[in-house]
Each structure stands twice: as structure tokens, then as C-alpha cells.
Amino acid sequence: MTDVVEVPIRAENMPSYAHPGDAGADLRAAESLSIGPGERALVGTGVSFALPEGYAAFVVPRSGLAAKHGITVLNSPGTVDAGYRGEVKVTLLNTDRSATFRVEAGDRIAQVIFAPVSRAVFVGVDELPDSVRGTGGFGSTGVRDGARP
């Protein structure tokens, strides 16, 4: 059974799920604009909501826009905190090297995922416990079959 959370919302275009079981609900542009090659734009959605305490919303790219047009959400996932009540805006980036991308009001530009979140209690220590990975960071697991780059 999927958890359901009731979210009070004000929206010119209500977010919607394309298919039953989808994790992300589509967000639509509330304005029209062009994004040139390599440029970014902050696009309004006309959506604002009141998340319950203990939840956050995460704005992520739409796979079709990324694959077909090179359009992605720059700070993905964009985090919307429970206390925020303003308009949800999406920072789109056009990664295409030559084509301008046109956004029309009403276009699906991103998805929003609602999820419960935990708050950490930070406990200062002098040393951290050992782990198998240890301090291995970026690229430490290699690119194929455990080979190091």
C-alpha cells in the first residue's frame, strides 16, 4: 500500500500523475519563455502548497525533456521544505549546444515527489567507527568490475 499524504494546494494548473503508481506528479509552466543553448531560467509553476510537518517535496527533471531536448532541473532535486508557502519555481537548464528550447505556459516542465523526511540529531565524536568503504570517495569503486580509474 502506498502512503498518501493530503497536501493543501493553490494552483493555476494542478500537478497531476500521468499513470497510476507514478512517483512524480507533473508540474506545468505558468509562463512562456525561451531558454538558449547552455542557458538556465527560473520558471514559475503557479503552484504553492502547505506540506505537513515531517514531509518535503522534491522537484526533479522529466526524463523525456532530458532525453529529447537536453532540458534538466539544475539543482535536482530541488527541495521544498514543509514551512515554505511561496510559489514553486523550477530552475531549468538547456544542455543542448545549439538549439533554443521554448517553454509555453501549460507545458509539463518537471515532476514533484512528496516524501517523509527525518531530522538528524548531530552527536559530536572524536572518531567515527570503521566501515568497509572507509574514506574512499569519488571514483573509489571504479568504473567497471571494481577497476580504479
PEJOKA-V673178 format. One record per pair of residues at least 24 apart in sequence whose ideal C-beta (glycine too) atoms are under 8 Angstrom apart, sorted by the first residue. I is the first residue (numbers start at 1). J is the second residue. Records with the same first field share a line. If there is no record, write none. Layout:
I = J  J
//
This chain:
3 = 116
5 = 51  52  55  114  116
6 = 52
7 = 49  50  51  52  114
8 = 49  50
9 = 47  48  49  50
10 = 47  48  49
11 = 45  46  47  48  49
12 = 46  47
13 = 45  46  47  106
14 = 47
15 = 47  112
23 = 111  113
24 = 60  111  112  113
25 = 111  112  113
26 = 62  108  110  111
27 = 59  88  90  108  109  110  111  112
28 = 105  106  107  108  109
29 = 103  104  105  106  107  109
30 = 87  105
31 = 103  105
32 = 102  103  104  105
33 = 102  103
34 = 100  101  102  103
35 = 71  92  93  94  100  101  102  103
36 = 94  100
37 = 94  96  97  98  99  100
38 = 94  95  97
39 = 93  94
40 = 74  91  92  93  94
41 = 91  92  103
42 = 89  90  91
43 = 89  90  91  92  103  109
44 = 87  89
45 = 87  88  89  90  109  110
46 = 87
47 = 87  88
48 = 85  86  87  88
49 = 80  85  88
50 = 85
51 = 80  81  82  84  114
52 = 82
53 = 82
54 = 82  116  117
55 = 82  114  115  116  117
56 = 80  81  82  114  115  117
57 = 88  112  113  114  115
58 = 112  113  114  115
59 = 88  90  110  111  112
60 = 110  111  112  113
61 = 110  111
62 = 108  109  110  111
65 = 109
69 = 94  96  99  101
70 = 94  95  96  99  101
71 = 95  96  101  109
73 = 110
77 = 113
80 = 112
88 = 112
//
